[in-house]
């Protein structure tokens, strides 16, 4: 079984992500061309911290959008010979590499990460909205009434934060 090696794996991942790089290039080109008209979004690119943050978010958004193009295999596709494959192993029939290796069920980890982006982009906003709703629901009475109600609600909030698995 052929292996790509570390630099081969890194270069192959960079090459597989070509739709993401094109998408990021288009966004940055449009931001540069229309920055004065973009208002608050354009101001994010004034400093390097905002640019890095937007870049990371857009990277994962584009990775989720183009997962079908980027991923060499299906998310649940199994190739028995690649069970527990190390990163960079090349599958003989299609000559495609398991870039991040294979799991114990012979699935490509890189493909699963790319398809997993879609799930994360659905769950993260929902979890954020639930956290906002719970925070506002507990925070408004605590701030308005104060006293013992504030103490009890603050204790409950601290109790939940002490056990993040509950979230």
Biotite code that builds the C-alpha atoms (Angstrom):
import biotite.structure as struc

atoms = struc.array([
    struc.Atom([0.000, 0.000, 0.000], chain_id="A", res_id=1, res_name="UNK", atom_name="CA", element="C"),
    struc.Atom([1.434, 3.352, -1.051], chain_id="A", res_id=2, res_name="UNK", atom_name="CA", element="C"),
    struc.Atom([1.745, 6.273, 1.400], chain_id="A", res_id=3, res_name="UNK", atom_name="CA", element="C"),
    struc.Atom([1.986, 9.974, 0.521], chain_id="A", res_id=4, res_name="UNK", atom_name="CA", element="C"),
    struc.Atom([4.093, 11.123, 3.483], chain_id="A", res_id=5, res_name="UNK", atom_name="CA", element="C"),
    struc.Atom([3.564, 14.229, 5.619], chain_id="A", res_id=6, res_name="UNK", atom_name="CA", element="C"),
    struc.Atom([4.196, 16.911, 2.990], chain_id="A", res_id=7, res_name="UNK", atom_name="CA", element="C"),
    struc.Atom([2.271, 14.940, 0.388], chain_id="A", res_id=8, res_name="UNK", atom_name="CA", element="C"),
    struc.Atom([-0.743, 14.815, 2.696], chain_id="A", res_id=9, res_name="UNK", atom_name="CA", element="C"),
    struc.Atom([-0.526, 18.550, 3.458], chain_id="A", res_id=10, res_name="UNK", atom_name="CA", element="C"),
    struc.Atom([-0.207, 19.457, -0.228], chain_id="A", res_id=11, res_name="UNK", atom_name="CA", element="C"),
    struc.Atom([-3.040, 17.095, -1.170], chain_id="A", res_id=12, res_name="UNK", atom_name="CA", element="C"),
    struc.Atom([-5.335, 18.659, 1.442], chain_id="A", res_id=13, res_name="UNK", atom_name="CA", element="C"),
    struc.Atom([-4.477, 22.157, 0.209], chain_id="A", res_id=14, res_name="UNK", atom_name="CA", element="C"),
    struc.Atom([-5.161, 21.023, -3.367], chain_id="A", res_id=15, res_name="UNK", atom_name="CA", element="C"),
    struc.Atom([-8.476, 19.343, -2.450], chain_id="A", res_id=16, res_name="UNK", atom_name="CA", element="C"),
    struc.Atom([-9.659, 22.586, -0.830], chain_id="A", res_id=17, res_name="UNK", atom_name="CA", element="C"),
    struc.Atom([-9.427, 24.547, -4.105], chain_id="A", res_id=18, res_name="UNK", atom_name="CA", element="C"),
    struc.Atom([-13.117, 25.611, -4.079], chain_id="A", res_id=19, res_name="UNK", atom_name="CA", element="C"),
    struc.Atom([-12.627, 27.090, -0.604], chain_id="A", res_id=20, res_name="UNK", atom_name="CA", element="C"),
    struc.Atom([-9.583, 29.097, -1.726], chain_id="A", res_id=21, res_name="UNK", atom_name="CA", element="C"),
    struc.Atom([-11.498, 30.410, -4.756], chain_id="A", res_id=22, res_name="UNK", atom_name="CA", element="C"),
    struc.Atom([-14.463, 31.375, -2.556], chain_id="A", res_id=23, res_name="UNK", atom_name="CA", element="C"),
    struc.Atom([-12.219, 33.166, -0.062], chain_id="A", res_id=24, res_name="UNK", atom_name="CA", element="C"),
    struc.Atom([-10.435, 34.952, -2.904], chain_id="A", res_id=25, res_name="UNK", atom_name="CA", element="C"),
    struc.Atom([-13.742, 36.130, -4.351], chain_id="A", res_id=26, res_name="UNK", atom_name="CA", element="C"),
    struc.Atom([-14.952, 37.375, -0.972], chain_id="A", res_id=27, res_name="UNK", atom_name="CA", element="C"),
    struc.Atom([-11.715, 39.251, -0.300], chain_id="A", res_id=28, res_name="UNK", atom_name="CA", element="C"),
    struc.Atom([-11.731, 40.706, -3.803], chain_id="A", res_id=29, res_name="UNK", atom_name="CA", element="C"),
    struc.Atom([-15.291, 41.942, -3.378], chain_id="A", res_id=30, res_name="UNK", atom_name="CA", element="C"),
    struc.Atom([-14.534, 43.307, 0.091], chain_id="A", res_id=31, res_name="UNK", atom_name="CA", element="C"),
    struc.Atom([-11.507, 45.158, -1.231], chain_id="A", res_id=32, res_name="UNK", atom_name="CA", element="C"),
    struc.Atom([-13.506, 46.587, -4.166], chain_id="A", res_id=33, res_name="UNK", atom_name="CA", element="C"),
    struc.Atom([-16.606, 47.584, -2.177], chain_id="A", res_id=34, res_name="UNK", atom_name="CA", element="C"),
    struc.Atom([-15.176, 48.194, 1.296], chain_id="A", res_id=35, res_name="UNK", atom_name="CA", element="C"),
    struc.Atom([-16.553, 51.743, 1.706], chain_id="A", res_id=36, res_name="UNK", atom_name="CA", element="C"),
    struc.Atom([-20.090, 50.531, 0.905], chain_id="A", res_id=37, res_name="UNK", atom_name="CA", element="C"),
    struc.Atom([-20.049, 47.488, 3.219], chain_id="A", res_id=38, res_name="UNK", atom_name="CA", element="C"),
    struc.Atom([-20.444, 49.386, 6.476], chain_id="A", res_id=39, res_name="UNK", atom_name="CA", element="C"),
    struc.Atom([-19.862, 47.258, 9.571], chain_id="A", res_id=40, res_name="UNK", atom_name="CA", element="C"),
    struc.Atom([-18.844, 44.140, 7.610], chain_id="A", res_id=41, res_name="UNK", atom_name="CA", element="C"),
    struc.Atom([-16.200, 46.162, 5.774], chain_id="A", res_id=42, res_name="UNK", atom_name="CA", element="C"),
    struc.Atom([-14.844, 47.482, 9.069], chain_id="A", res_id=43, res_name="UNK", atom_name="CA", element="C"),
    struc.Atom([-14.102, 43.915, 10.185], chain_id="A", res_id=44, res_name="UNK", atom_name="CA", element="C"),
    struc.Atom([-11.270, 43.925, 7.650], chain_id="A", res_id=45, res_name="UNK", atom_name="CA", element="C"),
    struc.Atom([-9.602, 47.071, 9.038], chain_id="A", res_id=46, res_name="UNK", atom_name="CA", element="C"),
    struc.Atom([-7.593, 45.077, 11.597], chain_id="A", res_id=47, res_name="UNK", atom_name="CA", element="C"),
    struc.Atom([-5.881, 41.726, 11.368], chain_id="A", res_id=48, res_name="UNK", atom_name="CA", element="C"),
    struc.Atom([-7.949, 40.219, 14.202], chain_id="A", res_id=49, res_name="UNK", atom_name="CA", element="C"),
    struc.Atom([-11.217, 40.798, 12.358], chain_id="A", res_id=50, res_name="UNK", atom_name="CA", element="C"),
    struc.Atom([-9.708, 39.531, 9.119], chain_id="A", res_id=51, res_name="UNK", atom_name="CA", element="C"),
    struc.Atom([-8.488, 36.314, 10.763], chain_id="A", res_id=52, res_name="UNK", atom_name="CA", element="C"),
    struc.Atom([-11.844, 35.736, 12.481], chain_id="A", res_id=53, res_name="UNK", atom_name="CA", element="C"),
    struc.Atom([-13.866, 36.270, 9.315], chain_id="A", res_id=54, res_name="UNK", atom_name="CA", element="C"),
    struc.Atom([-11.401, 34.102, 7.383], chain_id="A", res_id=55, res_name="UNK", atom_name="CA", element="C"),
    struc.Atom([-11.814, 31.168, 9.773], chain_id="A", res_id=56, res_name="UNK", atom_name="CA", element="C"),
    struc.Atom([-15.611, 31.436, 9.697], chain_id="A", res_id=57, res_name="UNK", atom_name="CA", element="C"),
    struc.Atom([-15.743, 31.762, 5.913], chain_id="A", res_id=58, res_name="UNK", atom_name="CA", element="C"),
    struc.Atom([-13.303, 28.857, 5.494], chain_id="A", res_id=59, res_name="UNK", atom_name="CA", element="C"),
    struc.Atom([-15.672, 26.489, 7.292], chain_id="A", res_id=60, res_name="UNK", atom_name="CA", element="C"),
    struc.Atom([-18.752, 27.919, 5.560], chain_id="A", res_id=61, res_name="UNK", atom_name="CA", element="C"),
    struc.Atom([-17.172, 27.351, 2.137], chain_id="A", res_id=62, res_name="UNK", atom_name="CA", element="C"),
    struc.Atom([-15.930, 23.907, 3.212], chain_id="A", res_id=63, res_name="UNK", atom_name="CA", element="C"),
    struc.Atom([-19.512, 22.994, 4.124], chain_id="A", res_id=64, res_name="UNK", atom_name="CA", element="C"),
    struc.Atom([-20.907, 24.451, 0.907], chain_id="A", res_id=65, res_name="UNK", atom_name="CA", element="C"),
    struc.Atom([-18.440, 22.576, -1.298], chain_id="A", res_id=66, res_name="UNK", atom_name="CA", element="C"),
    struc.Atom([-18.182, 19.333, 0.715], chain_id="A", res_id=67, res_name="UNK", atom_name="CA", element="C"),
    struc.Atom([-19.435, 17.275, -2.247], chain_id="A", res_id=68, res_name="UNK", atom_name="CA", element="C"),
    struc.Atom([-16.617, 18.619, -4.427], chain_id="A", res_id=69, res_name="UNK", atom_name="CA", element="C"),
    struc.Atom([-13.871, 18.549, -1.785], chain_id="A", res_id=70, res_name="UNK", atom_name="CA", element="C"),
    struc.Atom([-14.448, 15.132, -0.219], chain_id="A", res_id=71, res_name="UNK", atom_name="CA", element="C"),
    struc.Atom([-12.879, 12.311, -2.246], chain_id="A", res_id=72, res_name="UNK", atom_name="CA", element="C"),
    struc.Atom([-15.232, 9.692, -0.756], chain_id="A", res_id=73, res_name="UNK", atom_name="CA", element="C"),
    struc.Atom([-18.748, 9.693, 0.661], chain_id="A", res_id=74, res_name="UNK", atom_name="CA", element="C"),
    struc.Atom([-19.205, 10.350, 4.357], chain_id="A", res_id=75, res_name="UNK", atom_name="CA", element="C"),
    struc.Atom([-20.368, 6.780, 4.993], chain_id="A", res_id=76, res_name="UNK", atom_name="CA", element="C"),
    struc.Atom([-18.525, 5.022, 2.174], chain_id="A", res_id=77, res_name="UNK", atom_name="CA", element="C"),
    struc.Atom([-16.440, 2.102, 3.405], chain_id="A", res_id=78, res_name="UNK", atom_name="CA", element="C"),
    struc.Atom([-13.423, 0.508, 1.738], chain_id="A", res_id=79, res_name="UNK", atom_name="CA", element="C"),
    struc.Atom([-12.529, -2.596, 3.722], chain_id="A", res_id=80, res_name="UNK", atom_name="CA", element="C"),
    struc.Atom([-8.813, -2.608, 2.937], chain_id="A", res_id=81, res_name="UNK", atom_name="CA", element="C"),
    struc.Atom([-8.466, 0.913, 4.389], chain_id="A", res_id=82, res_name="UNK", atom_name="CA", element="C"),
    struc.Atom([-9.639, -0.034, 7.889], chain_id="A", res_id=83, res_name="UNK", atom_name="CA", element="C"),
    struc.Atom([-7.556, 1.939, 10.455], chain_id="A", res_id=84, res_name="UNK", atom_name="CA", element="C"),
    struc.Atom([-5.440, 3.322, 7.606], chain_id="A", res_id=85, res_name="UNK", atom_name="CA", element="C"),
    struc.Atom([-2.723, 5.812, 8.488], chain_id="A", res_id=86, res_name="UNK", atom_name="CA", element="C"),
    struc.Atom([-2.925, 9.299, 6.943], chain_id="A", res_id=87, res_name="UNK", atom_name="CA", element="C"),
    struc.Atom([-1.868, 9.378, 3.319], chain_id="A", res_id=88, res_name="UNK", atom_name="CA", element="C"),
    struc.Atom([-2.604, 5.751, 2.381], chain_id="A", res_id=89, res_name="UNK", atom_name="CA", element="C"),
    struc.Atom([-3.683, 5.443, -1.238], chain_id="A", res_id=90, res_name="UNK", atom_name="CA", element="C"),
    struc.Atom([-6.643, 3.231, -2.120], chain_id="A", res_id=91, res_name="UNK", atom_name="CA", element="C"),
    struc.Atom([-5.589, 0.866, -4.936], chain_id="A", res_id=92, res_name="UNK", atom_name="CA", element="C"),
    struc.Atom([-8.738, 0.799, -7.121], chain_id="A", res_id=93, res_name="UNK", atom_name="CA", element="C"),
    struc.Atom([-9.407, 4.527, -7.451], chain_id="A", res_id=94, res_name="UNK", atom_name="CA", element="C"),
    struc.Atom([-5.871, 5.765, -6.601], chain_id="A", res_id=95, res_name="UNK", atom_name="CA", element="C"),
    struc.Atom([-7.475, 8.192, -4.116], chain_id="A", res_id=96, res_name="UNK", atom_name="CA", element="C"),
    struc.Atom([-5.713, 8.828, -0.819], chain_id="A", res_id=97, res_name="UNK", atom_name="CA", element="C"),
    struc.Atom([-7.211, 8.648, 2.642], chain_id="A", res_id=98, res_name="UNK", atom_name="CA", element="C"),
    struc.Atom([-5.700, 12.052, 3.457], chain_id="A", res_id=99, res_name="UNK", atom_name="CA", element="C"),
    struc.Atom([-6.347, 11.987, 7.206], chain_id="A", res_id=100, res_name="UNK", atom_name="CA", element="C"),
    struc.Atom([-6.446, 8.210, 7.465], chain_id="A", res_id=101, res_name="UNK", atom_name="CA", element="C"),
    struc.Atom([-9.262, 5.752, 7.941], chain_id="A", res_id=102, res_name="UNK", atom_name="CA", element="C"),
    struc.Atom([-11.318, 4.985, 11.028], chain_id="A", res_id=103, res_name="UNK", atom_name="CA", element="C"),
    struc.Atom([-12.147, 1.594, 12.522], chain_id="A", res_id=104, res_name="UNK", atom_name="CA", element="C"),
    struc.Atom([-15.060, 1.224, 10.087], chain_id="A", res_id=105, res_name="UNK", atom_name="CA", element="C"),
    struc.Atom([-12.836, 1.877, 7.011], chain_id="A", res_id=106, res_name="UNK", atom_name="CA", element="C"),
    struc.Atom([-14.248, 5.355, 6.287], chain_id="A", res_id=107, res_name="UNK", atom_name="CA", element="C"),
    struc.Atom([-12.146, 8.313, 5.150], chain_id="A", res_id=108, res_name="UNK", atom_name="CA", element="C"),
    struc.Atom([-11.647, 10.775, 8.020], chain_id="A", res_id=109, res_name="UNK", atom_name="CA", element="C"),
    struc.Atom([-11.036, 13.774, 5.708], chain_id="A", res_id=110, res_name="UNK", atom_name="CA", element="C"),
    struc.Atom([-14.336, 13.175, 3.891], chain_id="A", res_id=111, res_name="UNK", atom_name="CA", element="C"),
    struc.Atom([-16.158, 12.828, 7.191], chain_id="A", res_id=112, res_name="UNK", atom_name="CA", element="C"),
    struc.Atom([-14.681, 16.133, 8.430], chain_id="A", res_id=113, res_name="UNK", atom_name="CA", element="C"),
    struc.Atom([-15.829, 17.923, 5.269], chain_id="A", res_id=114, res_name="UNK", atom_name="CA", element="C"),
    struc.Atom([-19.364, 16.523, 5.513], chain_id="A", res_id=115, res_name="UNK", atom_name="CA", element="C"),
    struc.Atom([-19.339, 17.192, 9.264], chain_id="A", res_id=116, res_name="UNK", atom_name="CA", element="C"),
    struc.Atom([-18.972, 20.912, 8.526], chain_id="A", res_id=117, res_name="UNK", atom_name="CA", element="C"),
    struc.Atom([-22.554, 20.909, 7.319], chain_id="A", res_id=118, res_name="UNK", atom_name="CA", element="C"),
    struc.Atom([-23.852, 19.450, 10.559], chain_id="A", res_id=119, res_name="UNK", atom_name="CA", element="C"),
    struc.Atom([-21.851, 21.938, 12.620], chain_id="A", res_id=120, res_name="UNK", atom_name="CA", element="C"),
    struc.Atom([-23.211, 24.875, 10.614], chain_id="A", res_id=121, res_name="UNK", atom_name="CA", element="C"),
    struc.Atom([-26.734, 23.705, 11.433], chain_id="A", res_id=122, res_name="UNK", atom_name="CA", element="C"),
    struc.Atom([-26.170, 22.945, 15.115], chain_id="A", res_id=123, res_name="UNK", atom_name="CA", element="C"),
    struc.Atom([-24.030, 25.956, 16.116], chain_id="A", res_id=124, res_name="UNK", atom_name="CA", element="C"),
    struc.Atom([-26.619, 28.682, 15.350], chain_id="A", res_id=125, res_name="UNK", atom_name="CA", element="C"),
    struc.Atom([-29.364, 26.615, 16.998], chain_id="A", res_id=126, res_name="UNK", atom_name="CA", element="C"),
    struc.Atom([-27.279, 26.126, 20.146], chain_id="A", res_id=127, res_name="UNK", atom_name="CA", element="C"),
    struc.Atom([-26.461, 29.841, 20.202], chain_id="A", res_id=128, res_name="UNK", atom_name="CA", element="C"),
    struc.Atom([-30.138, 30.781, 19.934], chain_id="A", res_id=129, res_name="UNK", atom_name="CA", element="C"),
    struc.Atom([-31.060, 28.378, 22.737], chain_id="A", res_id=130, res_name="UNK", atom_name="CA", element="C"),
    struc.Atom([-28.317, 29.883, 24.920], chain_id="A", res_id=131, res_name="UNK", atom_name="CA", element="C"),
    struc.Atom([-29.624, 33.396, 24.177], chain_id="A", res_id=132, res_name="UNK", atom_name="CA", element="C"),
    struc.Atom([-33.190, 32.417, 25.031], chain_id="A", res_id=133, res_name="UNK", atom_name="CA", element="C"),
    struc.Atom([-32.204, 30.704, 28.284], chain_id="A", res_id=134, res_name="UNK", atom_name="CA", element="C"),
    struc.Atom([-29.875, 33.565, 29.247], chain_id="A", res_id=135, res_name="UNK", atom_name="CA", element="C"),
    struc.Atom([-32.486, 36.233, 28.627], chain_id="A", res_id=136, res_name="UNK", atom_name="CA", element="C"),
    struc.Atom([-35.202, 34.192, 30.367], chain_id="A", res_id=137, res_name="UNK", atom_name="CA", element="C"),
    struc.Atom([-33.073, 33.812, 33.495], chain_id="A", res_id=138, res_name="UNK", atom_name="CA", element="C"),
    struc.Atom([-31.311, 37.171, 33.336], chain_id="A", res_id=139, res_name="UNK", atom_name="CA", element="C"),
    struc.Atom([-34.323, 39.458, 33.055], chain_id="A", res_id=140, res_name="UNK", atom_name="CA", element="C"),
    struc.Atom([-36.064, 38.319, 36.262], chain_id="A", res_id=141, res_name="UNK", atom_name="CA", element="C"),
    struc.Atom([-32.738, 38.174, 38.110], chain_id="A", res_id=142, res_name="UNK", atom_name="CA", element="C"),
    struc.Atom([-31.924, 41.739, 37.137], chain_id="A", res_id=143, res_name="UNK", atom_name="CA", element="C"),
    struc.Atom([-35.425, 43.103, 37.674], chain_id="A", res_id=144, res_name="UNK", atom_name="CA", element="C"),
    struc.Atom([-36.255, 41.515, 41.039], chain_id="A", res_id=145, res_name="UNK", atom_name="CA", element="C"),
    struc.Atom([-32.751, 41.143, 42.509], chain_id="A", res_id=146, res_name="UNK", atom_name="CA", element="C"),
    struc.Atom([-32.306, 39.799, 46.042], chain_id="A", res_id=147, res_name="UNK", atom_name="CA", element="C"),
    struc.Atom([-33.033, 36.133, 46.634], chain_id="A", res_id=148, res_name="UNK", atom_name="CA", element="C"),
    struc.Atom([-34.373, 35.515, 43.128], chain_id="A", res_id=149, res_name="UNK", atom_name="CA", element="C"),
    struc.Atom([-31.118, 36.867, 41.711], chain_id="A", res_id=150, res_name="UNK", atom_name="CA", element="C"),
    struc.Atom([-29.105, 34.643, 44.062], chain_id="A", res_id=151, res_name="UNK", atom_name="CA", element="C"),
    struc.Atom([-31.093, 31.509, 43.184], chain_id="A", res_id=152, res_name="UNK", atom_name="CA", element="C"),
    struc.Atom([-30.980, 32.121, 39.425], chain_id="A", res_id=153, res_name="UNK", atom_name="CA", element="C"),
    struc.Atom([-27.272, 32.977, 39.574], chain_id="A", res_id=154, res_name="UNK", atom_name="CA", element="C"),
    struc.Atom([-26.643, 29.779, 41.535], chain_id="A", res_id=155, res_name="UNK", atom_name="CA", element="C"),
    struc.Atom([-28.539, 27.758, 38.911], chain_id="A", res_id=156, res_name="UNK", atom_name="CA", element="C"),
    struc.Atom([-26.586, 29.396, 36.092], chain_id="A", res_id=157, res_name="UNK", atom_name="CA", element="C"),
    struc.Atom([-23.275, 28.693, 37.856], chain_id="A", res_id=158, res_name="UNK", atom_name="CA", element="C"),
    struc.Atom([-24.386, 25.115, 38.472], chain_id="A", res_id=159, res_name="UNK", atom_name="CA", element="C"),
    struc.Atom([-25.054, 24.603, 34.769], chain_id="A", res_id=160, res_name="UNK", atom_name="CA", element="C"),
    struc.Atom([-21.712, 26.182, 33.843], chain_id="A", res_id=161, res_name="UNK", atom_name="CA", element="C"),
    struc.Atom([-19.912, 23.905, 36.298], chain_id="A", res_id=162, res_name="UNK", atom_name="CA", element="C"),
    struc.Atom([-21.131, 20.856, 34.346], chain_id="A", res_id=163, res_name="UNK", atom_name="CA", element="C"),
    struc.Atom([-20.721, 21.700, 30.631], chain_id="A", res_id=164, res_name="UNK", atom_name="CA", element="C"),
    struc.Atom([-21.898, 18.232, 29.584], chain_id="A", res_id=165, res_name="UNK", atom_name="CA", element="C"),
    struc.Atom([-25.403, 19.257, 30.649], chain_id="A", res_id=166, res_name="UNK", atom_name="CA", element="C"),
    struc.Atom([-25.336, 21.968, 27.976], chain_id="A", res_id=167, res_name="UNK", atom_name="CA", element="C"),
])
